[in-house]
């Protein structure tokens, strides 16, 4: 909001009002009458800090969402748009009924374009019945614009003028005027001057005289009316423009909530960009939580650059401490400004929401609203401006109802008690994983290629259900199953996807089936029979953790507790001491029942005698973004020297890659390690072919270092950008590599204006690397404007120098 300066006097001014209200989310008010239907307190609300922000949904649609999705998924609250009567603008220069009209209140009656008082009260009741609190977007700073066309009325037909609102009632003396606390002609000219910011008009919106007790009482009566209907808290708009002591006095007049008999929750909008500490978000936390704009902007930079930089969040300059933050990936203000991610960013936006629900910063929220192509566009409505019912897909976005997001709400609730992350693992720039204590783990892949890696999960050994692909259902998993062994899990994370597990999403929690395996096997002296399968109880597929059977003659038996209602794959293997000397060639399968016991009676079927041995290859290699490490060699199991058929090794973290390959016994095998990109570009390690002689049985282990990973000289890259700037602006370059700030605008590289309008700087970049970058303009107050278009891209050579000549887009 502070970025816009012009008063609203003409069509251009009204466009600025729309933009400013996007940036400020100004909120209207309600009539302070006794509730027609008092709320009832006999409800149990979800124990969750997650909020679904259903912006500009009508009241019946919010009620349906609470009942069908938000409550069952475990959301703690729903945030709704301003419920009071606002101005109706059927012939606005910005279109028919632009969205921002609801941020110009004309009375405190609950008659809005989202429904009437009875519908609002019914929505609150329905949400409470589903376990969901209701937070209202509330305006306490101002009423409508002073420059609306003569004869404008509200949605309930209420008449008003610039400083006269008879339905409240407010009169001229209830507003700040020039020379009356406002030290200017009426507008804010210095956005770091606290007196102007709190006592002058924000973009021609009639500014309430909140120092006056009569005004405070009317605002408090409006909020108490909502509380009486069951409202549990408020997202307070433009509160930066209300003196802190005035807002504290208003809060002191509020009743406790009906449902829980506690103080209403408060999240304050304090738009960022001020250099005056008194106007920064941290200065307002005495009155409640604050929205964290810096966090949302930082998340955008990471997901449009390198998600590995999310490890640096503790060093980010955020708006407030985590305990005082209402966290968001986007909201209606910011998505229209393009400074954060939105639904228009596709999978980046989805993954960012998964991350925000997983990372312990603030109280997370998920935003859903309507699709738009014009920043002032109205939500879908009938001919009179009343918003029509939400129909997901098309005109409305319903991310909050998706399987993955609802799964992550449960994840956030399960991990809520742990306020830190551990074992943050960056497999590469685009793939990360971390866990919250022993409660939950998540892996995120912000690339176009599926990636397999081993992660420390912090979780107890056993089976878990991925809540992104489906979660736990009945006695099993409806999506992907993840096995944790030794606190670790090897997970394949889908391209542009995520995998997330937690302690409350396990197949058949507490329900196991005693399964007796009886196998007939004629073994040589000293040999023993073992059982290995795809569940943790059967070793999680690792022969080293196979379950031994007890032998009596040729009969071998063991009993294992397996998860109920679960598909099981297993096979038998033979050991001589610790060496595997034989195994079955194919898996056996069955599904455990929902309870009781089961018996499996088998006959051991040896695989081809002396056919293969397991060879474990481990290599240390340095890779660039998008590269994987592979093993290729002289036998078909290693691709017969064809890189396209090479065996991909799994990233273990720290530049270590590992894979297990069956190789022919008693043979000489030649091989090499290669690096390959998703596009098929191959980098061979240097030197002669490596050679391995396999034993006649058992296994073999190879540990190597990729040859040729020697340091090469950096590439001196000159960036030269032609850009016209305003006084006080500087041009900087930011990109996906550390030398360009890893997409963090705070670490962008400043360019010199010595050759203005050409801005230039030389940066040392890593050789043989795909570099993505963009230019941005940074103002003196730290606010940033990104150039348009997609990311610029080039690949650095192996050495030397390079020049990039560009023009600001």
Protein Blocks (a to p, Z undefined) as FASTA:
>chain_A
ZZpmbdcfbfklmmmmmmmmmmnopacdddddddfbdcdfbbcddddfbdcddehiafkl
mmmmmmmmmmmnopabdcdddfbdcdddfkgfkbghifklmmmcfbfcdcdfkbcfklmm
mmmmmmmmnopacdddddfkbccdfkbcehiacfkopacdfklcfklpccfklpccehih
pacfoiafblkbmklmmmpceehiacddfkbmklmmmmmmmmmmmmmnopabdcdehklm
pcfklmmmmmmmpccdfklopacdddddddehiablklgmklmmmnoccddfklmmmmmm
mmmmcfklmmmmmmpccfbdfklcccdfbdfklmmnopaccfklommmmmmmmmmmmpcg
hjdddddddddfbfkbccdddfkopacdddeehjbccfklpmklmmmmmmmmmmmmpcbd
ehiacfblmbccddehjlbccdddfbfbdcdddddehiacdddddfklnopehjbcfbdc
dddeehiacddddehiaddddfklcghehiacdddddddddddehiacddddfbfknono
paklpccdddehjaccddddddehiacdddddddehjacfbdcfbdcdddddfehjdddd
dddddddehkbccddddddddddehiacddddfbfklonopaklpccdddebjhiacddd
dddehiacddddddddfkopacddedjdddddddfehjdddddddehiacdddddddddd
dddddehiacddddfbfknonopaklpccddfklocbdcddddddehiacddddddddfk
opacddedjdddddddfedjdddddddZZ
